[in-house]
Amino acid sequence: MDNTYSDTVLTPMRVARTTGYIDWSSQPSLFKQYPHFLFRYAYGSNEALKRVELARFISSRSTVGSKPYYRMNVPSAGNLHPTELYVQIRGVKGVLSGIYHVDALHEELVLVREIEGDGLEPALGLGKKFNGMIFVVSCVPYRSEWKYGDRVVRYCYMDAGHQVGGLCTSAIADGHTPTILSQFDRASFDSQMGFGDEEYSTAVIAFGKESEKGVEAMCSALMRVAPTDYCDTSGVIPAQLAGEAIFSAADAPTLFTVDEDVIRKRRSARNFAPETLPTPHFEHFMHSLLQPPNPLSCFAIVLKSETVARGLYRDDRLLKEGDFAEISAALLVDQRFVKDAAVIIVMTAERYGSSALMSAGLFAQQLYLDATSRGVGFTGIGAFYDRKLQRFLETEMPIIYVGALGVERK
Ligand SMILES: Cc1cc2nc3c(=O)[nH]c(=O)nc-3n(C[C@H](O)[C@H](O)[C@H](O)COP(=O)(O)O)c2cc1C
């Protein structure tokens, strides 16, 4: 995937070429819909399903230019949400064992296939029945490609990482540690899921326990349902996604426990007040940046602070001192509002790739919730001039993701 980094860097020329008029009436549909005759559980109808419901839901519904405008518990580049979520549930009291699509639009879990002696386990490299929940995060690239062209390969994986973060965020302490499943053939798993060339699995995360009982492979794939109402791709991006590996990480993601209220309130900061962060919050976040998930490492551009000098930091060390507010906004494709943020967080990795992008999304999801719970603002930033930012940081490492943190204007 290293070539994808070079091929998709943003330059002023490229931004000028790709930012033009968008006909929003041609936006592909945002939510996959399985047929109405399938059995479903409405959100809120079964307490055992709360973990699933809190992992993906619409948290704000409004209308913009006579079109419905939905925002979700997870953020998304351009609010285009090129992700879907499925869950296999087995052995959970009061719930029919089966493979479900999580339909956030209608707030329902749609039973795509009931399971008993069979299930997804063999296609995921598991020999025994897995009691609990196995989540599958997929990506539907055309929803983003429609607007962003080939940089969407990055956005798809960052968004998928946010969705993984959404799963690992729990308002319910059920004692289960998430396990990342990655030892299986992704292409054949996708065909078992009924995905065509418009949808690709990106991550499989299990909560629960393998049992002693054997399990059979499903005798046929799940029904195929198109994830968008139309697709007009050139085929380049689907081909790239088809060749990508599933999410794998050296460490299991940490289960991040926050109040349900915080999960429901998360929003991207849009308007920072020109103020410093209260010192305990500033110190807390600077400390969090010392321990991002593998394989990430973080730079911090401190734009304002009560306790330390303004400047560029890495691992607590001041690399260069100065007021970098103007230059930060310029490096982030002239997004002027970031000038008033307190800290710009830049996530880098030794190697660019889908797993690094997803780890960054997962970490950013935690930063979003952490910021929300402390009453401060955070936003993910996927638009930056990659090479210029690398030069500013004086690093050869690819830039994976950026975030802006600060006090929000009331
Ligand atoms: C991968 C990614 C990249 C993003 N890039 C930017 C960005 O460059 N600038 C920005 O202002 N917001 C950015 N956002 C925030 C989205 O615009 C925001 O999530 C979306 O509009 C939905 O709003 P919400 O997060 O409040 O639900 C990004 C979000 C994600 C997940």
The ligand as a MOL file (V3000), in Angstrom:
LIG
                    3D

  0  0  0     0  0            999 V3000
M  V30 BEGIN CTAB
M  V30 COUNTS 31 33 0 0 0
M  V30 BEGIN ATOM
M  V30 1 C -11.3180 10.3240 8.4480 0
M  V30 2 C -11.9210 11.6680 8.7640 0
M  V30 3 C -11.4370 12.8150 8.1730 0
M  V30 4 C -11.9990 14.0550 8.4700 0
M  V30 5 N -11.4510 15.1740 7.9260 0
M  V30 6 C -11.9110 16.3910 8.2730 0
M  V30 7 C -11.2780 17.5710 7.7980 0
M  V30 8 O -10.2900 17.5160 7.0640 0
M  V30 9 N -11.7920 18.7570 8.2060 0
M  V30 10 C -12.8630 18.8520 9.0350 0
M  V30 11 O -13.2650 19.9620 9.3770 0
M  V30 12 N -13.5000 17.7370 9.5010 0
M  V30 13 C -13.0430 16.5150 9.1400 0
M  V30 14 N -13.6430 15.3750 9.6520 0
M  V30 15 C -14.8540 15.4870 10.4970 0
M  V30 16 C -16.0900 15.2260 9.6500 0
M  V30 17 O -16.3320 16.3270 8.7960 0
M  V30 18 C -17.2970 14.9610 10.5360 0
M  V30 19 O -17.0770 13.7450 11.1950 0
M  V30 20 C -18.5990 14.8540 9.7780 0
M  V30 21 O -18.9260 16.0670 9.1790 0
M  V30 22 C -19.7430 14.4300 10.6840 0
M  V30 23 O -19.8990 15.2880 11.7670 0
M  V30 24 P -19.7960 14.7430 13.2660 0
M  V30 25 O -18.4110 14.1920 13.4450 0
M  V30 26 O -20.0730 15.9120 14.1350 0
M  V30 27 O -20.8120 13.6490 13.4120 0
M  V30 28 C -13.0970 14.1370 9.3670 0
M  V30 29 C -13.5860 12.9820 9.9640 0
M  V30 30 C -13.0070 11.7640 9.6820 0
M  V30 31 C -13.5140 10.5290 10.3500 0
M  V30 END ATOM
M  V30 BEGIN BOND
M  V30 1 1 1 2
M  V30 2 1 2 3
M  V30 3 2 2 30
M  V30 4 2 3 4
M  V30 5 1 4 5
M  V30 6 1 4 28
M  V30 7 2 5 6
M  V30 8 1 6 7
M  V30 9 1 6 13
M  V30 10 2 7 8
M  V30 11 1 7 9
M  V30 12 1 9 10
M  V30 13 2 10 11
M  V30 14 1 10 12
M  V30 15 2 12 13
M  V30 16 1 13 14
M  V30 17 1 14 15
M  V30 18 1 14 28
M  V30 19 1 15 16
M  V30 20 1 16 17
M  V30 21 1 16 18
M  V30 22 1 18 19
M  V30 23 1 18 20
M  V30 24 1 20 21
M  V30 25 1 20 22
M  V30 26 1 22 23
M  V30 27 1 23 24
M  V30 28 2 24 25
M  V30 29 1 24 26
M  V30 30 1 24 27
M  V30 31 2 28 29
M  V30 32 1 29 30
M  V30 33 1 30 31
M  V30 END BOND
M  V30 END CTAB
M  END
